[in-house]
Amino acid sequence: MNEIIEWFKSPAAIATIIAVIIAVVVLIVSNKISKKLKKRARGNKYKATAVHISSSIITFLFIVVAIAVVLQINGINITTLI
């Protein structure tokens, strides 16, 4: 229990919290942009599909990068992931 409390007091914990907050904000903004683009492409099936696929890919890649950043902040070597 003391180890967890000490971790929350460390700079790594603060950096992790900041990274997670930034990731959540970026994902929310990305989701809002995606919804607006989907509304514009409603009449065209091809555009709607392209918007859906591209937003899914961008979301997935951003989540992977955010996880890698959090792992790196906490001292886990992510070289093998790359």
Rosetta constraint file for C-alpha pairs under 8 A:
AtomPair CA 1 CA 5 HARMONIC 6.48 0.50
AtomPair CA 2 CA 6 HARMONIC 6.08 0.50
AtomPair CA 3 CA 7 HARMONIC 6.09 0.50
AtomPair CA 4 CA 8 HARMONIC 6.38 0.50
AtomPair CA 5 CA 9 HARMONIC 6.61 0.50
AtomPair CA 6 CA 10 HARMONIC 6.47 0.50
AtomPair CA 7 CA 12 HARMONIC 7.53 0.50
AtomPair CA 7 CA 13 HARMONIC 6.24 0.50
AtomPair CA 8 CA 13 HARMONIC 5.23 0.50
AtomPair CA 8 CA 14 HARMONIC 7.41 0.50
AtomPair CA 9 CA 13 HARMONIC 6.82 0.50
AtomPair CA 9 CA 14 HARMONIC 7.80 0.50
AtomPair CA 10 CA 14 HARMONIC 6.87 0.50
AtomPair CA 11 CA 15 HARMONIC 6.15 0.50
AtomPair CA 12 CA 16 HARMONIC 5.97 0.50
AtomPair CA 12 CA 73 HARMONIC 6.05 0.50
AtomPair CA 12 CA 74 HARMONIC 5.96 0.50
AtomPair CA 13 CA 17 HARMONIC 6.15 0.50
AtomPair CA 13 CA 74 HARMONIC 7.92 0.50
AtomPair CA 14 CA 18 HARMONIC 6.20 0.50
AtomPair CA 15 CA 19 HARMONIC 6.08 0.50
AtomPair CA 15 CA 73 HARMONIC 7.06 0.50
AtomPair CA 16 CA 20 HARMONIC 6.16 0.50
AtomPair CA 16 CA 70 HARMONIC 5.69 0.50
AtomPair CA 16 CA 73 HARMONIC 6.70 0.50
AtomPair CA 16 CA 74 HARMONIC 7.67 0.50
AtomPair CA 17 CA 21 HARMONIC 6.15 0.50
AtomPair CA 18 CA 22 HARMONIC 6.15 0.50
AtomPair CA 19 CA 23 HARMONIC 6.11 0.50
AtomPair CA 19 CA 66 HARMONIC 7.25 0.50
AtomPair CA 19 CA 69 HARMONIC 7.58 0.50
AtomPair CA 19 CA 70 HARMONIC 6.87 0.50
AtomPair CA 20 CA 24 HARMONIC 6.16 0.50
AtomPair CA 20 CA 66 HARMONIC 7.36 0.50
AtomPair CA 20 CA 70 HARMONIC 7.76 0.50
AtomPair CA 21 CA 25 HARMONIC 6.21 0.50
AtomPair CA 22 CA 26 HARMONIC 6.12 0.50
AtomPair CA 23 CA 27 HARMONIC 6.11 0.50
AtomPair CA 23 CA 62 HARMONIC 7.83 0.50
AtomPair CA 23 CA 63 HARMONIC 7.63 0.50
AtomPair CA 23 CA 66 HARMONIC 6.39 0.50
AtomPair CA 24 CA 28 HARMONIC 6.16 0.50
AtomPair CA 25 CA 29 HARMONIC 6.23 0.50
AtomPair CA 26 CA 30 HARMONIC 5.99 0.50
AtomPair CA 27 CA 31 HARMONIC 6.00 0.50
AtomPair CA 27 CA 59 HARMONIC 6.94 0.50
AtomPair CA 28 CA 32 HARMONIC 6.31 0.50
AtomPair CA 29 CA 33 HARMONIC 6.25 0.50
AtomPair CA 30 CA 34 HARMONIC 6.06 0.50
AtomPair CA 30 CA 55 HARMONIC 7.81 0.50
AtomPair CA 30 CA 59 HARMONIC 7.77 0.50
AtomPair CA 31 CA 35 HARMONIC 6.20 0.50
AtomPair CA 31 CA 55 HARMONIC 7.89 0.50
AtomPair CA 32 CA 36 HARMONIC 6.36 0.50
AtomPair CA 33 CA 37 HARMONIC 6.22 0.50
AtomPair CA 34 CA 38 HARMONIC 6.08 0.50
AtomPair CA 34 CA 51 HARMONIC 7.10 0.50
AtomPair CA 34 CA 52 HARMONIC 7.65 0.50
AtomPair CA 34 CA 55 HARMONIC 6.30 0.50
AtomPair CA 35 CA 39 HARMONIC 6.26 0.50
AtomPair CA 36 CA 40 HARMONIC 6.46 0.50
AtomPair CA 37 CA 41 HARMONIC 6.30 0.50
AtomPair CA 37 CA 51 HARMONIC 6.86 0.50
AtomPair CA 38 CA 42 HARMONIC 6.19 0.50
AtomPair CA 38 CA 48 HARMONIC 5.75 0.50
AtomPair CA 38 CA 51 HARMONIC 6.44 0.50
AtomPair CA 38 CA 52 HARMONIC 7.40 0.50
AtomPair CA 41 CA 45 HARMONIC 7.36 0.50
AtomPair CA 41 CA 47 HARMONIC 5.51 0.50
AtomPair CA 41 CA 48 HARMONIC 5.03 0.50
AtomPair CA 41 CA 51 HARMONIC 7.99 0.50
AtomPair CA 42 CA 47 HARMONIC 7.95 0.50
AtomPair CA 42 CA 48 HARMONIC 6.16 0.50
AtomPair CA 44 CA 48 HARMONIC 6.22 0.50
AtomPair CA 45 CA 49 HARMONIC 6.06 0.50
AtomPair CA 46 CA 50 HARMONIC 6.12 0.50
AtomPair CA 47 CA 51 HARMONIC 6.06 0.50
AtomPair CA 48 CA 52 HARMONIC 6.13 0.50
AtomPair CA 49 CA 53 HARMONIC 6.08 0.50
AtomPair CA 50 CA 54 HARMONIC 5.97 0.50
AtomPair CA 51 CA 55 HARMONIC 5.96 0.50
AtomPair CA 52 CA 56 HARMONIC 6.14 0.50
AtomPair CA 53 CA 57 HARMONIC 6.20 0.50
AtomPair CA 54 CA 58 HARMONIC 6.10 0.50
AtomPair CA 55 CA 59 HARMONIC 6.03 0.50
AtomPair CA 56 CA 60 HARMONIC 6.12 0.50
AtomPair CA 57 CA 61 HARMONIC 6.10 0.50
AtomPair CA 58 CA 62 HARMONIC 6.04 0.50
AtomPair CA 59 CA 63 HARMONIC 6.18 0.50
AtomPair CA 60 CA 64 HARMONIC 6.28 0.50
AtomPair CA 61 CA 65 HARMONIC 6.19 0.50
AtomPair CA 62 CA 66 HARMONIC 6.05 0.50
AtomPair CA 63 CA 67 HARMONIC 6.14 0.50
AtomPair CA 64 CA 68 HARMONIC 6.20 0.50
AtomPair CA 65 CA 69 HARMONIC 6.14 0.50
AtomPair CA 66 CA 70 HARMONIC 6.24 0.50
AtomPair CA 67 CA 71 HARMONIC 6.15 0.50
AtomPair CA 68 CA 72 HARMONIC 6.08 0.50
AtomPair CA 68 CA 78 HARMONIC 6.68 0.50
AtomPair CA 69 CA 73 HARMONIC 6.10 0.50
AtomPair CA 70 CA 74 HARMONIC 6.34 0.50
AtomPair CA 71 CA 75 HARMONIC 6.52 0.50
AtomPair CA 71 CA 76 HARMONIC 5.29 0.50
AtomPair CA 71 CA 77 HARMONIC 7.51 0.50
AtomPair CA 71 CA 78 HARMONIC 7.18 0.50
AtomPair CA 72 CA 76 HARMONIC 5.22 0.50
AtomPair CA 72 CA 77 HARMONIC 6.20 0.50
AtomPair CA 72 CA 78 HARMONIC 6.44 0.50
AtomPair CA 78 CA 82 HARMONIC 6.68 0.50
